[in-house]
Amino acid sequence: MPGSPWTSVLELDPGHEYVVMATRFTVQSRRRLLGIMASTQQLWQSLPTTAGLAGHQFAVAPVRGTLSTLTAWRDRPSLDAFVRGPLHASLATDTRPLMQASRFVDWVTLGSDLPPTWRGADDRLDAA
């Protein structure tokens, strides 16, 4: 599954509890997958300077027509601020009509357990 490696943004505190968010988006048409990926570039490029972001990763499964993300946040308010921020809110509004399905799941984990794994995230997303 093509994507990006885990990128740490903050120096992790092994004893701190971080909020991990996993997402999976299934597009209505695989033909639109590249366009959707292109529309997310500005958001991904802004991540290194996003307040409270500890790390991030994404994956694309072209045959299944899915885009997945894994992010870890210093705390819930940091995650909430990102989700409500203008760049993310605009992207969500613009791409929502192109999605067949969306799944979201979050959990708390210690810094010593970061980065999260795709296997663990997929298990949680499948159960959501």
VOBA-1610 file (N, C-alpha, C; in pm, whole numbers, padded with zeros to 5 digits, always signed):
BEGIN
Met+00086-00117+00000Met+00000+00000+00000Met+00090+00123+00000Pro+00089+00200-00108Pro+00174+00319-00113Pro+00131+00423-00010Gly+00224+00505+00028Gly+00193+00610+00124Gly+00319+00677+00171Ser+00312+00727+00292Ser+00427+00796+00350Ser+00472+00721+00474Pro+00598+00732+00509Pro+00643+00674+00636Pro+00593+00760+00752Trp+00597+00704+00871Trp+00561+00781+00990Trp+00659+00896+01003Thr+00606+01015+01024Thr+00688+01134+01043Thr+00658+01192+01180Ser+00758+01193+01268Ser+00741+01253+01400Ser+00762+01403+01389Val+00676+01478+01455Val+00684+01624+01453Val+00733+01676+01587Leu+00686+01615+01694Leu+00728+01653+01830Leu+00824+01548+01885Glu+00907+01589+01978Glu+00984+01490+02053Glu+00887+01424+02150Leu+00875+01292+02141Leu+00775+01220+02219Leu+00822+01196+02361Asp+00730+01214+02454Asp+00751+01180+02594Asp+00694+01040+02614Pro+00778+00941+02646Pro+00731+00803+02656Pro+00616+00783+02756Gly+00609+00867+02860Gly+00505+00851+02961Gly+00380+00934+02938His+00382+01018+02835His+00266+01104+02806His+00161+01027+02727Glu+00034+01054+02754Glu-00075+00994+02677Glu-00109+01084+02558Tyr-00099+01028+02439Tyr-00129+01098+02314Tyr-00261+01045+02258Val-00329+01130+02183Val-00453+01090+02116Val-00417+01050+01973Val-00451+00928+01935Val-00426+00879+01800Val-00557+00880+01723Met-00554+00927+01600Met-00672+00928+01514Met-00639+00850+01387Ala-00726+00755+01353Ala-00713+00681+01228Ala-00837+00709+01144Thr-00817+00727+01015Thr-00928+00751+00923Thr-00913+00661+00801Arg-01028+00627+00744Arg-01027+00555+00616Arg-01141+00613+00531Phe-01105+00658+00413Phe-01202+00714+00320Phe-01208+00626+00196Thr-01327+00584+00158Thr-01347+00507+00036Thr-01413+00599-00065Val-01348+00616-00180Val-01401+00708-00281Val-01510+00640-00363Gln-01602+00721-00416Gln-01710+00667-00499Gln-01656+00609-00628Ser-01552+00670-00682Ser-01494+00624-00807Ser-01342+00629-00796Arg-01277+00518-00825Arg-01131+00515-00819Arg-01068+00614-00916Arg-01142+00652-01020Arg-01090+00751-01116Arg-01062+00885-01048Arg-01131+00912-00939Arg-01115+01041-00869Arg-01005+01037-00762Leu-00949+00921-00740Leu-00852+00904-00631Leu-00733+00999-00644Leu-00675+01008-00762Leu-00558+01095-00780Leu-00594+01241-00759Gly-00710+01283-00806Gly-00753+01421-00786Gly-00773+01453-00639Ile-00832+01359-00567Ile-00852+01379-00423Ile-00717+01387-00353Met-00625+01298-00390Met-00492+01302-00329Met-00425+01436-00357Ala-00437+01486-00478Ala-00377+01615-00513Ala-00438+01727-00429Ser-00568+01718-00403Ser-00634+01824-00326Ser-00592+01825-00179Thr-00532+01717-00132Thr-00489+01710+00008Thr-00346+01760+00029Gln-00274+01789-00078Gln-00132+01823-00065Gln-00107+01945+00023Gln-00188+02047+00009Gln-00167+02167+00092Gln-00183+02133+00240Leu-00281+02050+00270Leu-00302+02009+00409Leu-00181+01930+00460Trp-00134+01832+00382Trp-00021+01750+00427Trp+00106+01835+00441Gln+00123+01932+00354Gln+00242+02017+00362Gln+00238+02108+00485Ser+00118+02137+00535Ser+00106+02224+00652Ser+00123+02148+00784Leu+00119+02016+00780Leu+00121+01938+00904Leu+00243+01963+00993Pro+00364+01974+00941Pro+00478+01992+01030Pro+00469+02114+01122Thr+00389+02212+01086Thr+00376+02332+01170Thr+00242+02337+01243Thr+00168+02228+01242Thr+00037+02224+01308Thr+00057+02207+01459Ala+00000+02297+01536Ala+00015+02294+01682Ala-00040+02164+01740Gly+00042+02099+01821Gly-00001+01980+01893Gly+00011+01849+01819Leu+00048+01853+01691Leu+00064+01729+01615Leu+00194+01661+01656Ala+00185+01534+01695Ala+00304+01459+01734Ala+00364+01382+01617Gly+00279+01333+01526Gly+00326+01258+01411Gly+00213+01225+01316His+00252+01184+01193His+00150+01156+01093His+00200+01059+00987Gln+00104+00997+00918Gln+00133+00902+00813Gln+00007+00886+00728Phe+00022+00854+00600Phe-00095+00823+00519Phe-00065+00704+00429Ala-00171+00643+00380Ala-00159+00529+00290Ala-00272+00535+00188Val-00243+00483+00070Val-00341+00478-00038Val-00347+00334-00089Ala-00469+00284-00107Ala-00490+00152-00166Ala-00570+00173-00294Pro-00501+00195-00408Pro-00570+00229-00532Pro-00673+00125-00577Val-00641-00002-00562Val-00734-00107-00606Val-00864-00102-00525Arg-00852-00076-00396Arg-00972-00066-00311Arg-01033+00073-00314Gly-00960+00170-00366Gly-01011+00306-00371Gly-01019+00371-00234Thr-00916+00346-00151Thr-00917+00403-00016Thr-00795+00490+00011Leu-00818+00589+00093Leu-00714+00675+00149Leu-00724+00660+00300Ser-00612+00640+00367Ser-00612+00624+00512Ser-00510+00717+00574Thr-00540+00763+00695Thr-00446+00848+00767Thr-00430+00798+00910Leu-00313+00822+00963Leu-00283+00797+01105Leu-00216+00924+01158Thr-00269+00979+01264Thr-00207+01095+01327Thr-00206+01075+01477Ala-00109+01135+01542Ala-00102+01135+01689Ala-00093+01280+01734Trp-00165+01311+01841Trp-00178+01448+01890Trp-00142+01457+02036Arg-00085+01571+02075Arg-00046+01594+02214Arg-00166+01580+02307Asp-00283+01625+02260Asp-00404+01619+02344Asp-00528+01636+02256Arg-00644+01613+02314Arg-00771+01625+02241Arg-00795+01767+02189Pro-00769+01873+02268Pro-00790+02007+02214Pro-00708+02035+02087Ser-00587+01982+02078Ser-00506+02001+01957Ser-00570+01934+01837Leu-00618+01812+01855Leu-00687+01741+01748Leu-00813+01816+01706Asp-00892+01857+01804Asp-01017+01930+01774Asp-00990+02060+01699Ala-00886+02133+01739Ala-00852+02259+01672Ala-00814+02234+01526Phe-00740+02127+01501Phe-00703+02094+01363Phe-00826+02061+01280Val-00913+01976+01334Val-01033+01935+01260Val-01121+02055+01227Arg-01130+02149+01319Arg-01215+02266+01298Arg-01145+02380+01223Gly-01016+02365+01201Gly-00940+02469+01132Gly-00985+02486+00987Pro-00960+02604+00930Pro-01013+02634+00797Pro-00962+02542+00686Leu-00837+02502+00690Leu-00783+02418+00583Leu-00849+02280+00584His-00856+02218+00701His-00919+02086+00712His-01068+02094+00685Ala-01135+02192+00742Ala-01280+02204+00724Ala-01316+02223+00577Ser-01240+02305+00507Ser-01265+02329+00364Ser-01243+02201+00283Leu-01135+02130+00311Leu-01106+02006+00240Leu-01216+01902+00265Ala-01260+01890+00390Ala-01366+01795+00423Ala-01495+01828+00348Thr-01529+01955+00343Thr-01651+01997+00273Thr-01640+01969+00123Asp-01525+02000+00065Asp-01506+01984-00079Asp-01503+01838-00123Thr-01448+01749-00041Thr-01433+01609-00082Thr-01547+01519-00035Arg-01627+01565+00058Arg-01736+01481+00112Arg-01824+01421+00002Pro-01866+01499-00100Pro-01952+01441-00204Pro-01884+01331-00288Leu-01752+01323-00283Leu-01678+01225-00361Leu-01655+01094-00286Met-01695+01090-00160Met-01670+00973-00077Met-01792+00880-00072Gln-01763+00752-00079Gln-01866+00651-00063Gln-01886+00621+00085Ala-01774+00616+00157Ala-01780+00585+00300Ala-01660+00649+00371Ser-01680+00678+00498Ser-01573+00734+00582Ser-01580+00667+00718Arg-01465+00632+00770Arg-01458+00577+00906Arg-01352+00652+00983Phe-01383+00675+01110Phe-01292+00746+01199Phe-01288+00672+01332Val-01172+00665+01391Val-01160+00608+01524Val-01042+00675+01593Asp-01056+00697+01723Asp-00944+00752+01799Asp-00929+00676+01929Trp-00809+00682+01982Trp-00778+00617+02108Trp-00659+00687+02172Val-00637+00657+02297Val-00526+00717+02372Val-00417+00611+02387Thr-00293+00654+02366Thr-00180+00562+02382Thr-00060+00638+02438Leu+00026+00567+02505Leu+00148+00627+02559Leu+00247+00658+02447Gly+00328+00759+02469Gly+00432+00794+02374Gly+00527+00678+02346Ser+00546+00591+02444Ser+00633+00475+02425Ser+00574+00376+02325Asp+00443+00386+02296Asp+00378+00296+02201Asp+00361+00358+02062Leu+00417+00476+02042Leu+00410+00540+01911Leu+00535+00505+01831Pro+00528+00496+01701Pro+00411+00523+01619Pro+00312+00407+01621Pro+00186+00438+01591Pro+00087+00332+01580Pro+00114+00249+01454Thr+00058+00129+01450Thr+00076+00044+01332Thr-00049+00046+01246Trp-00031+00022+01117Trp-00147+00013+01028Trp-00234-00105+01066Arg-00172-00214+01106Arg-00251-00333+01144Arg-00345-00299+01259Gly-00292-00235+01362Gly-00375-00196+01475Gly-00482-00096+01436Ala-00445+00001+01353Ala-00542+00102+01309Ala-00651+00038+01223Asp-00612-00050+01131Asp-00712-00117+01047Asp-00807-00202+01129Asp-00754-00271+01230Asp-00841-00351+01318Asp-00943-00261+01386Arg-00900-00148+01435Arg-00991-00055+01502Arg-01092+00004+01404Leu-01046+00039+01285Leu-01137+00095+01184Leu-01240-00009+01140Asp-01197-00133+01124Asp-01291-00240+01084Asp-01397-00262+01191Ala-01359-00243+01317Ala-01453-00264+01428Ala-01546-00144+01450Ala-01510-00029+01394Ala-01589+00093+01417Ala-01722+00091+01342
//
